[in-house]
């Protein structure tokens, strides 16, 4: 579905991302991990077509992203960015309705409004659909943005820190919703900071450091202390938890540092 071939991005004489190769299949959940400043958001914006790579190429269903018109691209992929500020005083319902715009020819139809309500219900944002988006908490606003994405009906979802501002319950529910979409043949690329959430939900993990790929494989292959420690600069402890994947914690004592109280 999605391919990146030798992708790099140069700005101010510095490579933010370089030499990234990946192929994403239909029905797959890919987590992009790495420390702050490792190029995760830049890579996601390149994959979305929001940034043109300085080198390499991104293809969607075998065609370069540049071959798609903006509207055609919007019908195929949806993007959840970190910068989600709404410039106009729109209600939560109106924000979610924006997802229908790539599909509307002429005037909206009753089906567009029905699908908007369904998307808000799926993300548990229906109770505050009449409130202005700027009045919502960070978690509420995120659930509305997730409804907008669902309403867009894309085959590919590109998510930049989708669990930001969410408490543990809603973070789990939102990622479970996106994980469920992959069972319908859709694909998800999510920039995450939580290693344990990536272990729970991702099929594969791309680990970046200073714009370069340090590891790419299954969570079991990538999310191991010996792989993570040189990238994050801290030791990790893996704690077994029954039949699930081991939980990963920074092990400050193992890194030669003691916890202070």
Order of alpha helices (4+ residues) and beta strands (2+ residues): beta-beta-beta-alpha-beta-beta-alpha-beta-alpha-alpha-alpha-beta-alpha-beta-alpha-beta-beta-alpha-alpha-beta-beta
